[in-house]
């Protein structure tokens, strides 16, 4: 099972920023990080190695690998002899974006391609099944399946259940415009047939390792309220309603089925129905009631629980609780299986100051390991026989805690007293007592129903700034999900309001700590963070006046009215999340922009529609023509990192750093980046 252990004190030196000594005035503006900045050339490339997985029998490891000038390739290692060169294969037409083992000798590949379709140009995602050497790659589709809907096209295909106890078949989930169905595919013959089709208001909640769907839910509308009803399968067509699990979608609490006991008497559920942080409870089917809390963490939400053991991975003989995990600064777990306990302790000693994830095969004889930290790019290893730790590769070779900035999990008080958990990254070599105040970037995450943690950030943005001498604060502002129900719901209808105050308050708190230079602070964000960038710019003549030297919005949704209208036909999402989108609208305050403001957006972006940025640019030109403002459109770039080619990342990061170096007030007076400026001038003509 994949599980993690967080090491909180990433680098002992980071404790320096918690002291409150006097800052030497002579040190201000003179600090230079140790080592070179993380280059755009390094950050724009596809990751060196990522997404490593181990086969069910432990005999092979597969991972994606970046190759300059071509699409990512698949590499497959033989765990019996890791000294041998791995098998590898790629595709000229398909860009591999993820992989998994579905059988010992079969891989499931997620693929993506940018497609020209006029105004609707976008990335198209599909899937394929491959053998281990890539000599036979077959696209996954249900177009030839019996008894399937064929009136519309497929949106996406994913593995639903790899059926680990069935050597020939897997279940795939086919998402179409008309709905979702599960198809059984025979890997030997290629034949497929419909296995299960959910209604428009139904979804599968839990299925076992034989592929038997044991729990489903159904959305029911009555008396003006949408309720989620849960059903347990007692026989082929016998679904028993679990009235004790029913919830209104407007209640917005977590309820996630983790396991159904082999005897069908107990359902294990993670829920925060009656608590701030999600806990693990047992639900008794006979009495239709919850137990008392079985497992919890008093500071963080539980995120998962697994059942079985290292010797009985699929829980065929018994199904004891194997472990449970919580979303701390990074995911942490408590283990009960002796093999897991032993391996976790061994890895903590071998890879100190890392967040460790591992998957056990052959009762611990073969273990795949992923190790990461804010200043350690995710690195993969094979642990053999609990004795030999063999490095497979890192997502970014040549960069680690020797030349990247350390980070710490911090909590700061918002102006109303709410504690805001955050990640603070400092430049390599920085010492507050010696080096004084330094420039600050506040970097709010996207979502906003998401969160930042203490794993390595694959966008590179925190280290991009830290290695250039900036402190970087990533606030989990109110509205962030996964850090307690109170923090999450506190963001309701506070877009541009208290959610934005939290970003401002984080900057002011770092000034109080003697770290941030109050005259050299900026805000950059992407997606919802781009909205925060728009709010920082438009509040610069009011609530945030004098705070920021500049603001940068990446792929922003800006206009709250447009956001509310963009929920479209998804009435459920509109009810659950759409009703929380309200507050202070940046689109009503373009005339108030007093700081330099950059917007960067991809032309293929339909998630945070580029029309938000185009409208903002047009209105800025008419309402505030004297403002220092620029809008850059990146051709064919979509919204997520998965949908970015190297040239997209290059232009995005060069544009951000060029703006910081040349159009960011007092920051630009002490910061320069010749590489970024050269690239930006060439690409942004």
PEFEN-V701201 format. One record per residue. N is the residue number from 1. RES is the residue in three letters. SS is DSSP state (helix for helix, strand for strand, loop for the rest). Layout:
# PEFEN-V701201
{{N & RES & SS} {N & RES & SS}}
This chain:
# PEFEN-V701201
{{1 & UNK & loop} {2 & UNK & loop} {3 & UNK & strand} {4 & UNK & strand} {5 & UNK & strand} {6 & UNK & loop} {7 & UNK & loop} {8 & UNK & loop} {9 & UNK & loop} {10 & UNK & loop} {11 & UNK & loop} {12 & UNK & helix} {13 & UNK & helix} {14 & UNK & helix} {15 & UNK & helix} {16 & UNK & helix} {17 & UNK & helix} {18 & UNK & helix} {19 & UNK & loop} {20 & UNK & loop} {21 & UNK & loop} {22 & UNK & loop} {23 & UNK & loop} {24 & UNK & loop} {25 & UNK & helix} {26 & UNK & helix} {27 & UNK & helix} {28 & UNK & loop} {29 & UNK & loop} {30 & UNK & loop} {31 & UNK & loop} {32 & UNK & loop} {33 & UNK & loop} {34 & UNK & loop} {35 & UNK & loop} {36 & UNK & loop} {37 & UNK & loop} {38 & UNK & loop} {39 & UNK & loop} {40 & UNK & helix} {41 & UNK & helix} {42 & UNK & helix} {43 & UNK & helix} {44 & UNK & helix} {45 & UNK & loop} {46 & UNK & loop} {47 & UNK & loop} {48 & UNK & loop} {49 & UNK & strand} {50 & UNK & strand} {51 & UNK & strand} {52 & UNK & strand} {53 & UNK & strand} {54 & UNK & strand} {55 & UNK & loop} {56 & UNK & loop} {57 & UNK & loop} {58 & UNK & loop} {59 & UNK & loop} {60 & UNK & strand} {61 & UNK & strand} {62 & UNK & strand} {63 & UNK & strand} {64 & UNK & strand} {65 & UNK & strand} {66 & UNK & loop} {67 & UNK & loop} {68 & UNK & loop} {69 & UNK & loop} {70 & UNK & loop} {71 & UNK & loop} {72 & UNK & loop} {73 & UNK & strand} {74 & UNK & strand} {75 & UNK & strand} {76 & UNK & strand} {77 & UNK & strand} {78 & UNK & strand} {79 & UNK & loop} {80 & UNK & loop} {81 & UNK & loop} {82 & UNK & loop} {83 & UNK & loop} {84 & UNK & loop} {85 & UNK & loop} {86 & UNK & loop} {87 & UNK & strand} {88 & UNK & strand} {89 & UNK & strand} {90 & UNK & loop} {91 & UNK & loop} {92 & UNK & loop} {93 & UNK & loop} {94 & UNK & loop} {95 & UNK & strand} {96 & UNK & strand} {97 & UNK & strand} {98 & UNK & strand} {99 & UNK & strand} {100 & UNK & strand} {101 & UNK & strand} {102 & UNK & strand} {103 & UNK & strand} {104 & UNK & loop} {105 & UNK & loop} {106 & UNK & strand} {107 & UNK & strand} {108 & UNK & strand} {109 & UNK & strand} {110 & UNK & strand} {111 & UNK & strand} {112 & UNK & strand} {113 & UNK & strand} {114 & UNK & strand} {115 & UNK & strand} {116 & UNK & loop} {117 & UNK & loop} {118 & UNK & helix} {119 & UNK & helix} {120 & UNK & helix} {121 & UNK & loop} {122 & UNK & strand} {123 & UNK & strand} {124 & UNK & strand} {125 & UNK & strand} {126 & UNK & strand} {127 & UNK & strand} {128 & UNK & strand} {129 & UNK & strand} {130 & UNK & strand} {131 & UNK & loop} {132 & UNK & loop} {133 & UNK & loop} {134 & UNK & loop} {135 & UNK & loop} {136 & UNK & loop} {137 & UNK & strand} {138 & UNK & strand} {139 & UNK & strand} {140 & UNK & loop} {141 & UNK & loop} {142 & UNK & loop} {143 & UNK & loop} {144 & UNK & loop} {145 & UNK & loop} {146 & UNK & strand} {147 & UNK & loop} {148 & UNK & loop} {149 & UNK & loop} {150 & UNK & loop} {151 & UNK & loop} {152 & UNK & loop} {153 & UNK & loop} {154 & UNK & strand} {155 & UNK & strand} {156 & UNK & strand} {157 & UNK & strand} {158 & UNK & strand} {159 & UNK & strand} {160 & UNK & strand} {161 & UNK & strand} {162 & UNK & loop} {163 & UNK & loop} {164 & UNK & loop} {165 & UNK & loop} {166 & UNK & loop} {167 & UNK & loop} {168 & UNK & loop} {169 & UNK & strand} {170 & UNK & strand} {171 & UNK & strand} {172 & UNK & strand} {173 & UNK & strand} {174 & UNK & strand} {175 & UNK & strand} {176 & UNK & strand} {177 & UNK & loop} {178 & UNK & loop} {179 & UNK & strand} {180 & UNK & strand} {181 & UNK & strand} {182 & UNK & strand} {183 & UNK & strand} {184 & UNK & strand} {185 & UNK & strand} {186 & UNK & strand} {187 & UNK & loop} {188 & UNK & loop} {189 & UNK & loop} {190 & UNK & loop} {191 & UNK & loop} {192 & UNK & strand} {193 & UNK & strand} {194 & UNK & strand} {195 & UNK & strand} {196 & UNK & strand} {197 & UNK & strand} {198 & UNK & loop} {199 & UNK & loop} {200 & UNK & loop} {201 & UNK & loop} {202 & UNK & strand} {203 & UNK & strand} {204 & UNK & strand} {205 & UNK & strand} {206 & UNK & strand} {207 & UNK & strand} {208 & UNK & loop} {209 & UNK & loop} {210 & UNK & loop} {211 & UNK & loop} {212 & UNK & loop} {213 & UNK & strand} {214 & UNK & strand} {215 & UNK & strand} {216 & UNK & strand} {217 & UNK & strand} {218 & UNK & strand} {219 & UNK & strand} {220 & UNK & strand} {221 & UNK & strand} {222 & UNK & strand} {223 & UNK & loop} {224 & UNK & loop} {225 & UNK & strand} {226 & UNK & strand} {227 & UNK & strand} {228 & UNK & strand} {229 & UNK & strand} {230 & UNK & strand} {231 & UNK & strand} {232 & UNK & strand} {233 & UNK & strand} {234 & UNK & strand} {235 & UNK & strand} {236 & UNK & loop} {237 & UNK & loop} {238 & UNK & strand} {239 & UNK & strand} {240 & UNK & strand} {241 & UNK & strand} {242 & UNK & loop} {243 & UNK & helix} {244 & UNK & helix} {245 & UNK & helix} {246 & UNK & loop} {247 & UNK & strand} {248 & UNK & strand} {249 & UNK & helix} {250 & UNK & helix} {251 & UNK & helix} {252 & UNK & loop} {253 & UNK & loop} {254 & UNK & loop} {255 & UNK & strand} {256 & UNK & strand} {257 & UNK & strand} {258 & UNK & strand} {259 & UNK & strand} {260 & UNK & strand} {261 & UNK & loop} {262 & UNK & loop} {263 & UNK & loop} {264 & UNK & loop} {265 & UNK & loop} {266 & UNK & strand} {267 & UNK & strand} {268 & UNK & strand} {269 & UNK & strand} {270 & UNK & strand} {271 & UNK & strand} {272 & UNK & loop} {273 & UNK & loop} {274 & UNK & loop} {275 & UNK & loop} {276 & UNK & loop} {277 & UNK & loop} {278 & UNK & loop} {279 & UNK & strand} {280 & UNK & strand} {281 & UNK & strand} {282 & UNK & strand} {283 & UNK & strand} {284 & UNK & strand} {285 & UNK & loop} {286 & UNK & loop} {287 & UNK & loop} {288 & UNK & loop} {289 & UNK & strand} {290 & UNK & strand} {291 & UNK & strand} {292 & UNK & strand} {293 & UNK & strand} {294 & UNK & strand} {295 & UNK & strand} {296 & UNK & loop} {297 & UNK & loop} {298 & UNK & loop} {299 & UNK & loop} {300 & UNK & loop} {301 & UNK & loop} {302 & UNK & strand} {303 & UNK & strand} {304 & UNK & strand} {305 & UNK & strand} {306 & UNK & strand} {307 & UNK & strand} {308 & UNK & loop} {309 & UNK & loop} {310 & UNK & loop} {311 & UNK & loop} {312 & UNK & loop} {313 & UNK & loop} {314 & UNK & loop} {315 & UNK & loop} {316 & UNK & loop} {317 & UNK & loop} {318 & UNK & loop} {319 & UNK & loop} {320 & UNK & loop} {321 & UNK & strand} {322 & UNK & strand} {323 & UNK & strand} {324 & UNK & strand} {325 & UNK & strand} {326 & UNK & strand} {327 & UNK & strand} {328 & UNK & loop} {329 & UNK & loop} {330 & UNK & loop} {331 & UNK & strand} {332 & UNK & strand} {333 & UNK & strand} {334 & UNK & strand} {335 & UNK & strand} {336 & UNK & loop} {337 & UNK & loop} {338 & UNK & helix} {339 & UNK & helix} {340 & UNK & helix} {341 & UNK & helix} {342 & UNK & helix} {343 & UNK & helix} {344 & UNK & helix} {345 & UNK & helix} {346 & UNK & helix} {347 & UNK & helix} {348 & UNK & helix} {349 & UNK & helix} {350 & UNK & helix} {351 & UNK & loop} {352 & UNK & loop} {353 & UNK & loop} {354 & UNK & loop} {355 & UNK & strand} {356 & UNK & strand} {357 & UNK & strand} {358 & UNK & strand} {359 & UNK & strand} {360 & UNK & strand} {361 & UNK & strand} {362 & UNK & helix} {363 & UNK & helix} {364 & UNK & helix} {365 & UNK & loop} {366 & UNK & strand} {367 & UNK & strand} {368 & UNK & strand} {369 & UNK & strand} {370 & UNK & strand} {371 & UNK & strand} {372 & UNK & strand} {373 & UNK & strand} {374 & UNK & loop} {375 & UNK & loop} {376 & UNK & strand} {377 & UNK & strand} {378 & UNK & strand} {379 & UNK & strand} {380 & UNK & strand} {381 & UNK & strand} {382 & UNK & strand} {383 & UNK & strand} {384 & UNK & strand} {385 & UNK & loop} {386 & UNK & loop} {387 & UNK & loop} {388 & UNK & strand} {389 & UNK & strand} {390 & UNK & strand} {391 & UNK & strand} {392 & UNK & strand} {393 & UNK & strand} {394 & UNK & strand} {395 & UNK & loop} {396 & UNK & loop} {397 & UNK & loop} {398 & UNK & loop} {399 & UNK & loop} {400 & UNK & loop} {401 & UNK & loop} {402 & UNK & loop} {403 & UNK & loop} {404 & UNK & loop} {405 & UNK & loop} {406 & UNK & loop} {407 & UNK & strand} {408 & UNK & strand} {409 & UNK & strand} {410 & UNK & strand} {411 & UNK & strand} {412 & UNK & strand} {413 & UNK & strand} {414 & UNK & loop} {415 & UNK & loop} {416 & UNK & loop} {417 & UNK & loop} {418 & UNK & loop} {419 & UNK & strand} {420 & UNK & strand} {421 & UNK & strand} {422 & UNK & strand} {423 & UNK & strand} {424 & UNK & strand} {425 & UNK & strand} {426 & UNK & loop} {427 & UNK & loop} {428 & UNK & loop} {429 & UNK & loop} {430 & UNK & loop} {431 & UNK & loop} {432 & UNK & helix} {433 & UNK & helix} {434 & UNK & helix} {435 & UNK & helix} {436 & UNK & loop} {437 & UNK & loop} {438 & UNK & strand} {439 & UNK & strand} {440 & UNK & strand} {441 & UNK & strand} {442 & UNK & strand} {443 & UNK & loop} {444 & UNK & loop} {445 & UNK & loop} {446 & UNK & loop} {447 & UNK & loop} {448 & UNK & loop} {449 & UNK & loop} {450 & UNK & loop} {451 & UNK & loop} {452 & UNK & loop} {453 & UNK & loop} {454 & UNK & loop} {455 & UNK & loop} {456 & UNK & loop} {457 & UNK & loop} {458 & UNK & loop} {459 & UNK & loop} {460 & UNK & loop} {461 & UNK & helix} {462 & UNK & helix} {463 & UNK & helix} {464 & UNK & helix} {465 & UNK & helix} {466 & UNK & helix} {467 & UNK & loop} {468 & UNK & loop} {469 & UNK & loop} {470 & UNK & loop} {471 & UNK & strand} {472 & UNK & strand} {473 & UNK & strand} {474 & UNK & strand} {475 & UNK & strand} {476 & UNK & loop} {477 & UNK & loop} {478 & UNK & loop} {479 & UNK & loop} {480 & UNK & loop} {481 & UNK & loop} {482 & UNK & loop} {483 & UNK & loop} {484 & UNK & loop} {485 & UNK & helix} {486 & UNK & helix} {487 & UNK & helix} {488 & UNK & helix} {489 & UNK & helix} {490 & UNK & loop} {491 & UNK & loop} {492 & UNK & loop} {493 & UNK & loop} {494 & UNK & loop} {495 & UNK & strand} {496 & UNK & loop} {497 & UNK & loop} {498 & UNK & helix} {499 & UNK & helix} {500 & UNK & helix} {501 & UNK & helix} {502 & UNK & helix} {503 & UNK & helix} {504 & UNK & helix} {505 & UNK & helix} {506 & UNK & helix} {507 & UNK & helix} {508 & UNK & helix} {509 & UNK & helix} {510 & UNK & helix} {511 & UNK & helix} {512 & UNK & helix} {513 & UNK & loop} {514 & UNK & loop} {515 & UNK & loop} {516 & UNK & strand} {517 & UNK & strand} {518 & UNK & strand} {519 & UNK & strand} {520 & UNK & strand} {521 & UNK & strand} {522 & UNK & strand} {523 & UNK & strand} {524 & UNK & strand} {525 & UNK & strand} {526 & UNK & strand} {527 & UNK & loop} {528 & UNK & helix} {529 & UNK & helix} {530 & UNK & helix} {531 & UNK & helix} {532 & UNK & helix} {533 & UNK & helix} {534 & UNK & helix} {535 & UNK & helix} {536 & UNK & helix} {537 & UNK & helix} {538 & UNK & helix} {539 & UNK & loop} {540 & UNK & loop} {541 & UNK & loop} {542 & UNK & loop} {543 & UNK & loop} {544 & UNK & loop} {545 & UNK & loop} {546 & UNK & loop} {547 & UNK & loop} {548 & UNK & loop} {549 & UNK & loop} {550 & UNK & strand} {551 & UNK & strand} {552 & UNK & strand} {553 & UNK & strand} {554 & UNK & strand} {555 & UNK & loop} {556 & UNK & loop} {557 & UNK & loop} {558 & UNK & loop} {559 & UNK & loop} {560 & UNK & helix} {561 & UNK & helix} {562 & UNK & helix} {563 & UNK & helix} {564 & UNK & helix} {565 & UNK & helix} {566 & UNK & loop} {567 & UNK & loop} {568 & UNK & loop} {569 & UNK & loop} {570 & UNK & loop} {571 & UNK & helix} {572 & UNK & helix} {573 & UNK & helix} {574 & UNK & helix} {575 & UNK & helix} {576 & UNK & helix} {577 & UNK & loop} {578 & UNK & helix} {579 & UNK & helix} {580 & UNK & helix} {581 & UNK & loop} {582 & UNK & loop} {583 & UNK & strand} {584 & UNK & loop} {585 & UNK & loop} {586 & UNK & helix} {587 & UNK & helix} {588 & UNK & helix} {589 & UNK & loop} {590 & UNK & helix} {591 & UNK & helix} {592 & UNK & helix} {593 & UNK & loop} {594 & UNK & loop} {595 & UNK & loop} {596 & UNK & strand} {597 & UNK & strand} {598 & UNK & strand} {599 & UNK & strand} {600 & UNK & strand} {601 & UNK & strand} {602 & UNK & strand} {603 & UNK & loop} {604 & UNK & loop} {605 & UNK & loop} {606 & UNK & loop} {607 & UNK & loop} {608 & UNK & loop} {609 & UNK & loop} {610 & UNK & loop} {611 & UNK & helix} {612 & UNK & helix} {613 & UNK & helix} {614 & UNK & helix} {615 & UNK & helix} {616 & UNK & helix} {617 & UNK & helix} {618 & UNK & helix} {619 & UNK & helix} {620 & UNK & helix} {621 & UNK & helix} {622 & UNK & helix} {623 & UNK & helix} {624 & UNK & loop} {625 & UNK & loop} {626 & UNK & loop} {627 & UNK & loop} {628 & UNK & loop} {629 & UNK & strand} {630 & UNK & strand} {631 & UNK & strand} {632 & UNK & strand} {633 & UNK & strand} {634 & UNK & strand} {635 & UNK & loop} {636 & UNK & loop} {637 & UNK & loop} {638 & UNK & loop} {639 & UNK & loop} {640 & UNK & loop} {641 & UNK & helix} {642 & UNK & helix} {643 & UNK & helix} {644 & UNK & loop} {645 & UNK & loop} {646 & UNK & helix} {647 & UNK & helix} {648 & UNK & helix} {649 & UNK & helix} {650 & UNK & helix} {651 & UNK & helix} {652 & UNK & helix} {653 & UNK & helix} {654 & UNK & helix} {655 & UNK & helix} {656 & UNK & helix} {657 & UNK & helix} {658 & UNK & helix} {659 & UNK & helix} {660 & UNK & helix} {661 & UNK & helix} {662 & UNK & helix} {663 & UNK & loop} {664 & UNK & loop} {665 & UNK & helix} {666 & UNK & helix} {667 & UNK & helix} {668 & UNK & helix} {669 & UNK & helix} {670 & UNK & helix} {671 & UNK & loop} {672 & UNK & loop} {673 & UNK & loop} {674 & UNK & helix} {675 & UNK & helix} {676 & UNK & helix} {677 & UNK & helix} {678 & UNK & helix} {679 & UNK & helix} {680 & UNK & helix} {681 & UNK & helix} {682 & UNK & helix} {683 & UNK & helix} {684 & UNK & loop} {685 & UNK & loop}}
